[in-house]
Amino acid sequence: MALGVAVWAAAQPATVADVVTLVKAGIARKHADGSMARALGKLELSDRLENRVVEELESLGAGPKTVEALVNLRDRSAGMPPANPQPAFDSPPIPNAGEQNAALNSAARAAVQYLTNLPDFICEEDVHRFEDLGNTGRWREKDLLEIKLTFFDRLENYRLVAVDHRPARAGLEALRGAHSEGEFGSILFDIFRKGSHTHFFWDHWTTLRKHPAHVFRFRILRGNSMYKITWGSSPEASDAESTTVGEHGNIYVDRESGQILRVDQVADSIPEDFPVTAASTLLDYDFVSVGGRQFLLPLHAEVRVAARRVAIRNEVTFRQYRKFNGESSITFDTPDKP
């Protein structure tokens, strides 16, 4: 396998079909996650790797390092032409209009009731922040934020605990750089509230973390949106600028439960004179058991912001969920690392 990758990398760019073949073979032969990721890291693609392919390979058994390498390939190939033909994966028949509406209505009910149904809890939020100075495509790790997040009486409270494993001397409001909030319901509420007048379109089936899921495209016009971007040395600083933008993207609705498994949100209609030129959030939810009941809680988020001279990427992980009263813990079922 490594020899084949070296030949592809040296002779000509690989295709998306080559990537699918490589990863499927590695999964079948139980190759180590790290070695798979290194092999993928040597490739340059001749066509565009789509999110759907990454999702399907993850569900087939690609490990976290392999998935990270696939995401890097996806980003690097964004300007390439689409793969022709697109890789084929097993999926159910296209749902009829009634089935599409039923799935969307189920997702809307779940989103509107989301905050009401959550228990009070505490969790740890790790934010790995990366910068690309000059928008060159070369990312460097800036720092690691450790945040204590409390959800009580339907309100979120964020407290900065440490920066690069050293106790924090100030709060998040004084911190330079990007930080996001709203993962616990605000994004879902924005998409499904009546005032957003969101347009939905069924797009395709996918399999996300082994869950068959509907993928709906959505769009919210700027005048109806609650998506707000703030830019400055800190949110409270005198140089801080804010604007409300339009948005579009995808929601992933679990076929069985009707719950939303992923939101892929992209800002649009950003004013030309605003310092930020692009912004997006990819938010993954997963099911956990609390007191014998299942809850959907944030698992991972990726926030990207681009300005004229710098790009920012935050990788956010939520862990060690526990009830606010400390009586029980909430843990995610994650595969063992190879």
Rosetta silent file (secondary structure, phi, psi, omega in degrees, C-alpha in Angstrom):
SEQUENCE: MALGVAVWAAAQPATVADVVTLVKAGIARKHADGSMARALGKLELSDRLENRVVEELESLGAGPKTVEALVNLRDRSAGMPPANPQPAFDSPPIPNAGEQNAALNSAARAAVQYLTNLPDFICEEDVHRFEDLGNTGRWREKDLLEIKLTFFDRLENYRLVAVDHRPARAGLEALRGAHSEGEFGSILFDIFRKGSHTHFFWDHWTTLRKHPAHVFRFRILRGNSMYKITWGSSPEASDAESTTVGEHGNIYVDRESGQILRVDQVADSIPEDFPVTAASTLLDYDFVSVGGRQFLLPLHAEVRVAARRVAIRNEVTFRQYRKFNGESSITFDTPDKP
SCORE:     score description
SCORE:     0.000 S_00000001
   1 L     0.000  -46.193 -178.701    0.000    0.000    0.000 S_00000001
   2 H   -62.856  -37.746  179.088    2.733    2.493    0.901 S_00000001
   3 H   -62.913  -43.914  179.033    4.551    1.749   -2.374 S_00000001
   4 H   -59.608  -42.379  178.533    1.376    2.431   -4.349 S_00000001
   5 H   -62.815  -42.093 -179.185    0.911    5.755   -2.591 S_00000001
   6 H   -62.878  -38.916  178.771    4.526    6.724   -3.306 S_00000001
   7 H   -65.136  -45.320  178.367    4.052    5.934   -7.012 S_00000001
   8 H   -58.383  -46.781 -174.669    0.857    8.039   -7.160 S_00000001
   9 H   -65.692  -36.129 -175.988    2.490   10.942   -5.351 S_00000001
  10 H   -81.490  -37.591 -172.180    5.601   10.874   -7.510 S_00000001
  11 H   -86.079  -50.024 -175.594    4.024   10.166  -10.915 S_00000001
  12 L  -161.648  161.538  177.891    0.729   12.042  -11.017 S_00000001
  13 L   -61.147  148.432  177.060   -2.050   13.353   -8.767 S_00000001
  14 E   -84.184  159.948  175.656   -4.382   10.737   -7.322 S_00000001
  15 L   -99.677  166.260  175.080   -8.112   10.681   -7.966 S_00000001
  16 H   -60.752  -37.249  177.060  -10.913   10.519   -5.413 S_00000001
  17 H   -59.791  -39.353  176.578  -11.527    6.950   -6.606 S_00000001
  18 H   -61.071  -42.813 -179.510   -7.900    6.144   -5.698 S_00000001
  19 H   -61.991  -45.261  179.844   -8.455    7.565   -2.207 S_00000001
  20 H   -61.732  -44.547  178.278  -11.593    5.474   -1.682 S_00000001
  21 H   -60.475  -44.097 -179.063   -9.799    2.330   -2.859 S_00000001
  22 H   -62.135  -48.094 -176.512   -6.827    3.068   -0.596 S_00000001
  23 H   -69.864  -42.217  178.158   -8.895    3.686    2.535 S_00000001
  24 H   -60.260  -41.351  178.689  -11.229    0.732    1.975 S_00000001
  25 H   -65.305  -40.841  178.587   -8.218   -1.554    1.526 S_00000001
  26 H   -63.449  -39.425  177.870   -6.607   -0.190    4.684 S_00000001
  27 H   -65.520  -45.297 -178.527   -9.780   -0.784    6.693 S_00000001
  28 H   -62.524  -36.416 -177.474  -10.139   -4.332    5.339 S_00000001
  29 L   -92.307    3.166  177.454   -6.501   -5.160    6.149 S_00000001
  30 L    58.961   40.759  174.832   -6.704   -3.445    9.575 S_00000001
  31 L   -66.021  148.406  179.852   -3.823   -1.057    8.861 S_00000001
  32 L   -61.866  143.452 -178.377   -2.933    1.247   11.744 S_00000001
  33 H   -56.619  -45.053 -178.199   -4.751    4.565   11.780 S_00000001
  34 H   -62.483  -41.662 -179.497   -1.499    6.567   11.891 S_00000001
  35 H   -68.669  -36.161  175.722    0.039    4.813    8.898 S_00000001
  36 H   -61.998  -44.590 -179.264   -3.130    5.315    6.874 S_00000001
  37 H   -62.894  -41.491  179.256   -3.085    9.023    7.706 S_00000001
  38 H   -64.116  -40.068  178.550    0.584    9.349    6.699 S_00000001
  39 H   -62.332  -44.036  178.998   -0.095    7.611    3.379 S_00000001
  40 H   -65.399  -32.869 -179.559   -2.964    9.980    2.617 S_00000001
  41 H   -64.986  -17.126  179.592   -0.795   12.935    3.589 S_00000001
  42 L   -85.725   -8.500 -172.692    1.519   12.176    0.664 S_00000001
  43 L   -89.733  149.228  163.338   -1.236   12.556   -1.922 S_00000001
  44 L  -121.551  138.323 -173.943   -2.271   15.453   -4.107 S_00000001
  45 E   -99.648  149.973  176.304   -5.659   15.130   -5.788 S_00000001
  46 L   -97.801  -11.699  176.287   -6.694   15.825   -9.370 S_00000001
  47 L  -138.328  174.632 -169.027  -10.405   16.140   -8.474 S_00000001
  48 E   -87.828  127.338  175.333  -12.459   17.389   -5.544 S_00000001
  49 L   -86.834  121.212 -175.882  -12.981   15.253   -2.454 S_00000001
  50 L   -93.174  157.801  177.346  -16.495   15.912   -1.117 S_00000001
  51 H   -54.320  -40.635 -175.617  -17.722   15.802    2.474 S_00000001
  52 H   -58.303  -39.527 -179.912  -19.988   12.873    1.675 S_00000001
  53 H   -65.064  -42.080  177.731  -17.038   10.650    0.760 S_00000001
  54 H   -60.554  -45.072 -179.290  -15.279   11.503    4.036 S_00000001
  55 H   -60.789  -45.056 -177.986  -18.452   10.723    5.993 S_00000001
  56 H   -66.236  -40.388  179.178  -18.966    7.370    4.292 S_00000001
  57 H   -67.736  -34.682  175.547  -15.349    6.298    4.804 S_00000001
  58 H   -62.805  -43.035 -179.889  -15.573    7.287    8.480 S_00000001
  59 H   -68.562  -28.197  177.478  -18.670    5.109    8.888 S_00000001
  60 H   -73.209  -14.903  176.617  -16.916    2.211    7.150 S_00000001
  61 L   129.506    5.795  176.732  -14.252    2.292    9.884 S_00000001
  62 L   -61.871  133.573 -177.794  -11.674    4.981    9.058 S_00000001
  63 L   -76.942  172.902 -175.613   -9.982    6.062   12.300 S_00000001
  64 H   -61.262  -37.561  178.709   -9.760    9.626   13.634 S_00000001
  65 H   -69.750  -38.130  176.431   -6.287   10.301   12.197 S_00000001
  66 H   -63.891  -43.155  179.211   -7.355    8.960    8.815 S_00000001
  67 H   -62.725  -40.536  177.854  -10.469   11.129    8.895 S_00000001
  68 H   -61.437  -41.364  178.233   -8.333   14.166    9.762 S_00000001
  69 H   -65.697  -37.489  177.350   -6.083   13.408    6.777 S_00000001
  70 H   -65.012  -40.318  177.839   -9.163   13.053    4.553 S_00000001
  71 H   -62.932  -40.007  176.886  -10.461   16.427    5.752 S_00000001
  72 H   -62.156  -41.841  176.679   -7.089   17.983    4.883 S_00000001
  73 H   -63.762  -40.148  177.444   -7.325   16.464    1.405 S_00000001
  74 H   -58.052  -46.087 -178.673  -10.878   17.792    1.123 S_00000001
  75 H   -65.436  -43.040 -176.877   -9.690   21.306    1.952 S_00000001
  76 H   -69.376  -25.241 -176.959   -6.685   21.179   -0.386 S_00000001
  77 L   -98.597    9.910 -173.929   -8.801   19.898   -3.289 S_00000001
  78 L   -57.605  -30.819 -178.717  -11.641   22.425   -2.846 S_00000001
  79 L   -89.881    1.821 -178.544  -10.730   24.227   -6.071 S_00000001
  80 L   -82.815  162.198  175.272  -10.511   21.074   -8.177 S_00000001
  81 L   -68.853  155.529 -179.729  -13.262   19.851  -10.549 S_00000001
  82 E   -66.215  152.092  177.327  -15.750   17.330   -9.083 S_00000001
  83 L   -64.570  139.206  179.760  -14.988   13.639   -9.374 S_00000001
  84 L  -140.060  108.517    3.487  -16.602   12.054  -12.423 S_00000001
  85 L   -80.587  163.899  174.387  -18.108    9.633  -11.719 S_00000001
  86 L   -72.086  143.756  176.912  -18.711   10.213   -8.008 S_00000001
  87 L   -57.256  140.932 -178.354  -17.770    7.230   -5.788 S_00000001
  88 L   -97.276  133.454  173.670  -20.776    4.984   -5.164 S_00000001
  89 L  -129.196  148.917  179.020  -21.858    3.961   -1.673 S_00000001
  90 L   -62.088  134.613  177.456  -24.855    1.871   -0.671 S_00000001
  91 L  -153.645  157.477  178.180  -27.829    4.063    0.244 S_00000001
  92 L   -66.356  167.789  174.855  -31.634    3.768    0.474 S_00000001
  93 L   -62.887  156.459  177.307  -33.851    4.880   -2.426 S_00000001
  94 L   -60.738  126.113 -178.711  -34.524    8.620   -2.726 S_00000001
  95 L   -68.440  149.623  176.481  -37.431    9.391   -0.345 S_00000001
  96 L   -75.699  176.019 -175.438  -40.652   10.733   -1.795 S_00000001
  97 H   -59.630  -38.821  179.558  -41.924   14.227   -0.932 S_00000001
  98 H   -64.172  -42.049  179.061  -44.015   12.938    1.975 S_00000001
  99 H   -67.532  -38.168  177.386  -41.057   11.122    3.522 S_00000001
 100 H   -63.300  -44.693  179.312  -38.839   14.178    3.075 S_00000001
 101 H   -64.262  -38.681  179.615  -41.402   16.416    4.788 S_00000001
 102 H   -63.595  -42.092  179.191  -41.827   13.920    7.635 S_00000001
 103 H   -65.527  -41.480 -179.119  -38.055   13.849    8.252 S_00000001
 104 H   -68.672  -40.093  177.928  -37.817   17.631    8.144 S_00000001
 105 H   -65.118  -38.610  177.131  -40.795   18.094   10.482 S_00000001
 106 H   -62.976  -42.865  178.695  -39.287   15.622   12.939 S_00000001
 107 H   -64.700  -38.766  179.890  -35.999   17.537   12.874 S_00000001
 108 H   -64.267  -43.507  178.292  -37.838   20.834   13.393 S_00000001
 109 H   -61.764  -43.688 -179.516  -39.694   19.503   16.454 S_00000001
 110 H   -63.516  -39.036 -178.235  -36.451   18.162   17.913 S_00000001
 111 H   -69.007  -44.030 -178.358  -34.661   21.480   17.310 S_00000001
 112 H   -65.063  -34.954 -178.059  -37.395   23.640   18.833 S_00000001
 113 L   -91.843    2.253 -169.163  -37.603   21.415   21.929 S_00000001
 114 H   -57.499  -56.581 -176.857  -33.857   20.870   22.191 S_00000001
 115 H   -63.629  -36.835 -179.390  -32.996   23.216   25.078 S_00000001
 116 H   -61.999  -35.627 -174.724  -36.185   22.322   26.960 S_00000001
 117 H   -86.990   -9.955 -177.583  -35.303   18.625   26.941 S_00000001
 118 L   -76.798  144.204  173.235  -31.657   18.951   28.031 S_00000001
 119 L   -79.202  164.229  170.580  -30.692   18.175   31.641 S_00000001
 120 L   -73.162  133.826 -176.776  -28.582   20.573   33.717 S_00000001
 121 E  -153.837  169.738  171.942  -24.957   19.527   33.314 S_00000001
 122 E  -124.492  145.129  172.514  -21.295   20.508   33.405 S_00000001
 123 E  -148.647  168.542  176.284  -18.700   19.574   30.782 S_00000001
 124 E  -101.542  137.389  178.126  -15.150   20.375   29.707 S_00000001
 125 E  -121.062  118.024  175.913  -14.563   22.167   26.418 S_00000001
 126 E  -102.015  128.052 -179.075  -11.120   21.971   24.798 S_00000001
 127 E  -121.019  106.684  173.587  -10.446   24.509   22.042 S_00000001
 128 E   -88.605  117.461 -175.854   -7.349   23.967   19.882 S_00000001
 129 E  -105.689  132.845 -179.062   -6.813   27.243   18.019 S_00000001
 130 E  -123.551  150.235  177.740   -4.837   27.426   14.769 S_00000001
 131 E  -128.640  146.844  172.605   -3.745   30.398   12.647 S_00000001
 132 E  -125.257   93.056 -177.160   -2.739   30.777    9.022 S_00000001
 133 E   -74.586  124.849 -178.531   -0.923   34.096    8.777 S_00000001
 134 L    85.721    3.282 -179.547   -1.125   35.519    5.277 S_00000001
 135 L    52.767   50.105 -177.279   -3.652   32.888    4.117 S_00000001
 136 L   -93.237   -9.931 -174.709   -0.850   30.705    2.772 S_00000001
 137 L    90.673   -0.748  178.366   -2.480   27.344    3.587 S_00000001
 138 L  -104.130  114.756 -177.081    0.089   26.634    6.327 S_00000001
 139 L   -94.176  140.907  171.589   -1.525   26.277    9.729 S_00000001
 140 E  -127.007  141.546 -179.467    0.299   26.710   13.041 S_00000001
 141 E   -73.236  128.383 -178.972   -1.153   25.869   16.422 S_00000001
 142 E   -88.841  -54.097 -179.743   -1.710   29.021   18.450 S_00000001
 143 E  -168.156  175.707  176.200   -2.872   27.685   21.817 S_00000001
 144 E  -124.065  121.224  177.291   -5.153   25.322   23.709 S_00000001
 145 E  -100.238  134.217  173.557   -8.030   26.725   25.757 S_00000001
 146 E  -112.566  120.460 -171.699   -9.591   24.676   28.540 S_00000001
 147 E  -123.810  137.196  172.356  -13.084   25.875   29.369 S_00000001
 148 E   -95.038  118.854 -178.219  -15.586   24.820   32.014 S_00000001
 149 E  -110.087  124.161  178.021  -19.050   24.925   30.484 S_00000001
 150 E  -113.681  128.746  174.450  -22.118   24.892   32.732 S_00000001
 151 E  -113.222  110.489 -176.310  -25.616   24.414   31.367 S_00000001
 152 E  -140.345  130.345  178.691  -28.180   25.323   34.030 S_00000001
 153 L    54.080   41.516  176.030  -31.805   26.370   33.690 S_00000001
 154 L    68.966   16.008  178.551  -31.409   26.419   29.866 S_00000001
 155 E  -119.064  142.264  177.625  -28.532   28.916   29.978 S_00000001
 156 E   -97.660  137.958  175.060  -24.895   28.353   28.983 S_00000001
 157 E  -131.357  128.186 -177.014  -22.031   29.767   31.043 S_00000001
 158 E  -112.360  128.618  177.616  -18.408   29.586   29.861 S_00000001
 159 E  -127.647  120.324  177.921  -15.447   29.964   32.235 S_00000001
 160 E   -71.469  122.516 -177.134  -11.858   29.924   30.965 S_00000001
 161 E   -99.289  -43.585 -175.434   -9.851   27.590   33.195 S_00000001
 162 E  -153.011  154.247  173.439   -6.457   27.319   31.504 S_00000001
 163 E  -126.175  119.841 -175.653   -4.451   28.375   28.459 S_00000001
 164 L    52.552   43.260  175.435   -1.805   25.886   27.294 S_00000001
 165 L    69.362    9.400  175.076   -2.292   23.998   30.598 S_00000001
 166 E  -107.595  138.225 -177.644   -1.506   27.109   32.665 S_00000001
 167 E   -52.524  136.367 -178.572   -4.214   28.616   34.902 S_00000001
 168 L   -73.345  139.921  178.843   -6.039   31.440   33.150 S_00000001
 169 L   -99.121   -9.720 -179.384   -5.508   34.929   34.537 S_00000001
 170 L  -143.541  172.576 -179.794   -8.470   36.519   32.747 S_00000001
 171 L   -89.095  175.146  179.765  -11.843   35.544   31.357 S_00000001
 172 H   -60.197  -31.809 -176.400  -12.875   34.681   27.827 S_00000001
 173 H   -64.805  -21.541 -179.408  -14.114   38.225   27.251 S_00000001
 174 H   -98.852    1.725 -172.965  -10.514   39.516   27.486 S_00000001
 175 L   -86.254  131.560  175.107   -9.014   36.808   25.288 S_00000001
 176 L   -77.220  147.661  177.788   -7.659   37.681   21.851 S_00000001
 177 L   105.248 -177.135 -172.504   -8.616   35.373   18.999 S_00000001
 178 L   -91.232  140.984  170.946  -11.693   33.416   17.980 S_00000001
 179 L  -148.828  140.379 -177.304  -14.133   31.672   20.273 S_00000001
 180 L  -114.317  154.538  172.352  -17.615   30.401   19.457 S_00000001
 181 L  -136.763  171.450  176.139  -20.768   29.889   21.477 S_00000001
 182 L   102.766    1.745 -177.652  -24.245   28.597   20.688 S_00000001
 183 L   -64.876  -23.553 -176.617  -23.478   24.902   20.211 S_00000001
 184 L   -96.494   54.097  169.458  -26.144   23.992   22.782 S_00000001
 185 L   119.746  -29.817 -174.820  -29.211   25.004   20.861 S_00000001
 186 H   -63.876  -41.388 -179.462  -28.731   28.508   19.444 S_00000001
 187 H   -64.259  -45.406  179.519  -27.625   27.305   16.001 S_00000001
 188 H   -63.017  -42.938 -179.509  -30.535   24.857   15.767 S_00000001
 189 H   -61.236  -42.314  179.978  -33.000   27.471   16.964 S_00000001
 190 H   -59.054  -43.839 -176.064  -31.754   29.950   14.360 S_00000001
 191 H   -69.356  -36.172 -171.688  -32.234   27.475   11.526 S_00000001
 192 H  -105.703   -4.751  178.876  -35.722   26.322   12.531 S_00000001
 193 L   -67.485  149.939 -176.281  -37.373   29.378   14.086 S_00000001
 194 H   -61.112  -37.401 -176.765  -40.294   30.733   12.066 S_00000001
 195 H   -66.684  -14.938  178.536  -38.747   34.185   11.706 S_00000001
 196 H   -77.374  -21.749 -178.961  -35.783   32.777    9.788 S_00000001
 197 L    48.582   48.301 -175.534  -38.039   31.733    6.874 S_00000001
 198 L   -69.894  135.967  173.891  -35.498   29.019    6.107 S_00000001
 199 E   -95.951  127.753 -179.896  -35.625   27.314    2.712 S_00000001
 200 E  -116.514  144.692  177.027  -34.916   23.559    2.867 S_00000001
 201 E  -141.028  125.620  175.745  -34.094   21.169    0.010 S_00000001
 202 E   -66.468  135.379 -174.306  -33.491   17.417    0.337 S_00000001
 203 E  -115.231  -56.067 -177.689  -30.054   16.686   -1.141 S_00000001
 204 E  -166.681  169.528  169.140  -28.843   13.126   -0.562 S_00000001
 205 E   -88.558  150.923  168.223  -28.448   10.196    1.799 S_00000001
 206 E  -148.107  173.437  173.973  -25.243    9.683    3.737 S_00000001
 207 E  -122.135  117.267 -175.584  -23.986    7.546    6.594 S_00000001
 208 E  -116.821  115.056 -177.146  -22.555    9.555    9.490 S_00000001
 209 L    49.010   45.200  176.507  -20.804    7.622   12.268 S_00000001
 210 L    72.044    9.489  175.341  -22.796    4.554   11.182 S_00000001
 211 E  -101.800  115.146  171.101  -26.126    6.435   11.292 S_00000001
 212 E   -60.228  133.128 -172.750  -28.025    6.541    7.955 S_00000001
 213 E  -142.707  141.281  166.591  -29.019   10.188    7.578 S_00000001
 214 E   -72.563  142.506  170.788  -30.980   12.547    5.352 S_00000001
 215 E  -116.568  117.357  176.890  -28.949   15.557    4.241 S_00000001
 216 E  -107.927  132.735  168.695  -30.998   18.723    3.690 S_00000001
 217 E   -80.444  147.353  176.331  -29.554   21.920    2.228 S_00000001
 218 E  -137.796  158.430  175.899  -30.772   25.121    3.859 S_00000001
 219 E  -147.847  135.137  176.245  -30.557   28.858    3.218 S_00000001
 220 E  -126.265  125.931  178.700  -31.473   31.879    5.375 S_00000001
 221 L   -70.150  152.972 -175.910  -31.425   35.372    3.929 S_00000001
 222 H   -56.046  -39.186 -178.460  -29.417   37.988    5.784 S_00000001
 223 H   -66.743  -16.556 -179.500  -32.519   39.975    6.753 S_00000001
 224 H  -108.777   -2.385 -170.165  -33.971   36.948    8.559 S_00000001
 225 L   -87.474  153.159  171.294  -30.756   35.578   10.085 S_00000001
 226 L  -108.943    7.265 -177.235  -29.476   35.582   13.664 S_00000001
 227 L   -74.551  113.461 -175.777  -25.913   34.644   12.569 S_00000001
 228 E  -118.264  134.106  176.719  -23.680   37.349   14.032 S_00000001
 229 E  -116.338  131.353  175.731  -19.927   37.776   13.519 S_00000001
 230 E  -118.696  135.886 -178.015  -17.810   39.999   15.775 S_00000001
 231 E  -132.797  131.494  177.756  -14.227   40.993   14.881 S_00000001
 232 L   169.318 -178.297  179.727  -11.726   42.896   17.015 S_00000001
 233 L   -64.921  -27.952  171.697   -8.933   42.494   19.548 S_00000001
 234 L  -162.591  159.287 -176.893  -11.616   41.166   21.957 S_00000001
 235 L   -58.228  -29.082 -176.632  -15.434   41.136   21.964 S_00000001
 236 L   -96.723   -0.770 -174.890  -15.553   43.995   24.481 S_00000001
 237 L   -73.518  159.296 -178.294  -12.780   46.119   22.940 S_00000001
 238 L   -68.013  -22.523 -179.277  -13.394   49.526   21.400 S_00000001
 239 L   -90.064    3.732 -177.931  -12.209   48.269   18.002 S_00000001
 240 L   -68.472  133.324  176.271  -14.747   45.407   17.920 S_00000001
 241 E  -120.400  142.160  179.581  -17.019   45.364   14.869 S_00000001
 242 E  -129.894  150.408  174.424  -20.149   43.238   14.490 S_00000001
 243 E  -152.621  150.454  172.919  -22.429   42.352   11.626 S_00000001
 244 E   -97.260  136.875 -174.460  -25.316   39.995   10.956 S_00000001
 245 L  -124.976  165.282  170.138  -24.890   37.801    7.881 S_00000001
 246 E   -78.663  175.277 -178.288  -26.907   35.371    5.805 S_00000001
 247 E  -155.219  153.339  173.280  -26.230   31.671    5.980 S_00000001
 248 E  -149.500  172.353  179.496  -26.510   28.418    4.108 S_00000001
 249 E   156.618 -149.093 -176.613  -25.321   24.864    4.583 S_00000001
 250 E  -136.430  145.658  166.242  -26.534   21.373    5.432 S_00000001
 251 E  -118.292  144.389 -178.282  -28.305   19.610    8.268 S_00000001
 252 E  -112.087  117.505 -173.898  -27.965   15.866    8.777 S_00000001
 253 E  -110.816  120.008  179.999  -31.104   14.178   10.125 S_00000001
 254 E   -58.520  128.918 -176.113  -30.866   10.670   11.596 S_00000001
 255 L   -63.868  -35.707 -174.772  -33.155    8.365    9.626 S_00000001
 256 L   -82.295  -47.872 -171.801  -34.284    6.405   12.683 S_00000001
 257 L   -95.806  -19.751 -174.472  -34.715    9.038   15.411 S_00000001
 258 L    77.375    4.568  179.033  -35.323   12.215   13.415 S_00000001
 259 L   -82.373  157.201 -179.591  -32.641   13.963   15.503 S_00000001
 260 E   -89.320  122.119 -177.247  -30.061   16.275   13.972 S_00000001
 261 E   -94.618  -25.847 -176.888  -26.593   14.704   13.911 S_00000001
 262 E  -154.558  143.952  170.637  -24.635   17.471   12.197 S_00000001
 263 E  -125.019  126.873  176.286  -24.969   21.104   11.177 S_00000001
 264 E  -115.511  103.619 -170.084  -22.688   22.538    8.487 S_00000001
 265 E  -114.776  127.666 -177.680  -23.257   26.316    8.569 S_00000001
 266 E  -125.859  130.657  178.532  -21.596   28.799    6.176 S_00000001
 267 E   -74.714  144.540  171.959  -21.882   32.593    6.336 S_00000001
 268 E  -142.606  177.661 -178.337  -22.849   34.514    3.225 S_00000001
 269 L    54.463   36.966  176.511  -23.851   38.076    2.285 S_00000001
 270 L   -73.963  129.376 -179.892  -20.971   39.409    4.401 S_00000001
 271 L   -55.755  140.732 -175.210  -20.648   43.192    3.850 S_00000001
 272 L   -63.861  -28.473 -178.723  -17.704   44.007    1.594 S_00000001
 273 L   -91.027    5.828  178.816  -16.235   46.520    4.059 S_00000001
 274 L   -84.181  142.549 -175.755  -16.327   44.078    7.004 S_00000001
 275 L   -61.958  -31.309 -179.282  -12.913   42.675    8.051 S_00000001
 276 E   -83.580  132.213 -179.082  -14.105   39.036    7.918 S_00000001
 277 E  -105.529  -18.842  179.258  -14.392   37.585    4.418 S_00000001
 278 E  -157.961  148.436  177.548  -15.569   34.042    5.268 S_00000001
 279 E  -156.090  143.345  178.545  -16.864   32.099    8.268 S_00000001
 280 E  -154.035  157.364  176.304  -18.234   28.615    8.837 S_00000001
 281 E  -136.707  129.229  172.538  -19.122   26.180   11.624 S_00000001
 282 E  -114.412  118.520 -172.792  -19.281   22.387   11.432 S_00000001
 283 E  -124.721  122.722  178.008  -21.000   20.972   14.524 S_00000001
 284 E  -105.078  133.399  172.422  -21.391   17.274   15.353 S_00000001
 285 E  -110.213  156.032  174.037  -23.879   15.913   17.882 S_00000001
 286 E  -145.310  161.027 -176.916  -23.984   12.388   19.281 S_00000001
 287 E   -85.727  138.366  174.505  -26.307   10.330   21.469 S_00000001
 288 E  -135.484  158.777  179.216  -25.564    9.710   25.156 S_00000001
 289 E  -105.351  126.924  177.361  -27.484    8.009   27.931 S_00000001
 290 E  -131.090  116.489  179.496  -28.337    9.994   31.071 S_00000001
 291 L    57.866   34.059  178.846  -30.462    8.398   33.764 S_00000001
 292 L    83.195    1.608  177.972  -31.702    5.806   31.309 S_00000001
 293 E  -116.961  150.542  179.789  -32.707    8.411   28.697 S_00000001
 294 E   -91.602  133.913  174.865  -30.970    9.367   25.463 S_00000001
 295 E  -127.561  148.772  176.169  -29.851   12.952   24.884 S_00000001
 296 E  -100.578  120.453 -176.305  -28.191   14.507   21.884 S_00000001
 297 E  -132.266  151.727  179.279  -25.205   16.624   22.927 S_00000001
 298 E   -58.482  136.311  179.854  -22.368   18.378   21.065 S_00000001
 299 E  -109.298  -44.816 -174.378  -19.391   16.123   20.436 S_00000001
 300 E  -156.625  147.600  175.237  -17.083   18.184   18.220 S_00000001
 301 E  -140.550  149.011  172.783  -17.073   21.490   16.359 S_00000001
 302 E  -127.621  120.721 -178.858  -14.831   23.124   13.790 S_00000001
 303 E  -114.741  128.925  179.672  -15.034   26.902   13.440 S_00000001
 304 E  -125.569  136.209  177.585  -13.276   28.699   10.590 S_00000001
 305 E  -136.990  133.657  177.136  -12.922   32.437   10.053 S_00000001
 306 E  -122.076  133.137  172.831  -10.979   34.160    7.275 S_00000001
 307 E  -117.284 -171.727 -173.718   -9.984   37.825    7.186 S_00000001
 308 L   -70.453  -29.135 -176.645   -7.874   39.694    4.673 S_00000001
 309 L  -124.013    3.805 -178.338   -4.518   38.781    6.197 S_00000001
 310 E  -154.989  147.581  171.956   -5.219   35.819    8.457 S_00000001
 311 E  -119.927  145.248 -176.101   -7.312   32.656    8.655 S_00000001
 312 E  -126.821  137.229  175.512   -8.374   31.083   11.947 S_00000001
 313 E  -133.614  125.152  176.194   -9.444   27.517   12.680 S_00000001
 314 E  -111.755  126.491  173.577  -10.742   26.285   16.042 S_00000001
 315 E  -103.761  114.667 -172.240  -11.075   22.565   16.747 S_00000001
 316 E  -112.336  129.574  177.231  -13.503   22.175   19.672 S_00000001
 317 E  -123.531  132.693  176.440  -14.031   18.978   21.670 S_00000001
 318 E  -104.447  131.139 -175.261  -16.659   18.510   24.398 S_00000001
 319 E  -147.842  168.520  176.196  -15.850   15.887   27.033 S_00000001
 320 E    52.537   48.434  173.207  -16.555   14.666   30.571 S_00000001
 321 E   -64.793  138.175  175.629  -20.233   15.517   30.568 S_00000001
 322 E  -152.240  153.750 -179.233  -21.776   15.103   34.007 S_00000001
 323 E   -63.881  149.189 -176.853  -24.989   16.129   35.680 S_00000001
 324 L   -58.172  -32.560  179.481  -24.930   19.501   37.365 S_00000001
 325 L   -81.837   -1.572  174.770  -25.521   17.891   40.764 S_00000001
 326 L    76.996   10.423 -175.041  -22.468   15.662   40.233 S_00000001
 327 L   -82.263  -24.830 -177.624  -24.388   12.432   40.781 S_00000001
 328 L  -145.487  160.394 -179.977  -23.701   10.847   37.419 S_00000001
 329 E  -110.549  155.943  175.594  -21.380   11.122   34.446 S_00000001
 330 E  -120.388  126.902  178.933  -22.094   11.270   30.746 S_00000001
 331 L  -131.254  148.814  176.841  -19.601    9.687   28.372 S_00000001
 332 L   -90.384  143.329  173.291  -19.554    9.245   24.626 S_00000001
 333 L   -82.632  109.984  179.733  -18.987    5.836   23.090 S_00000001
 334 L  -121.767  145.149 -178.634  -15.892    6.340   20.945 S_00000001
 335 L   -66.219  148.211  176.013  -13.901    3.664   19.133 S_00000001
 336 L   -64.924  139.409  177.141  -10.586    2.557   20.581 S_00000001
 337 L   -73.643  136.996  178.790   -7.645    4.137   18.842 S_00000001
 338 L   -61.843    0.000    0.000   -5.523    1.647   16.899 S_00000001
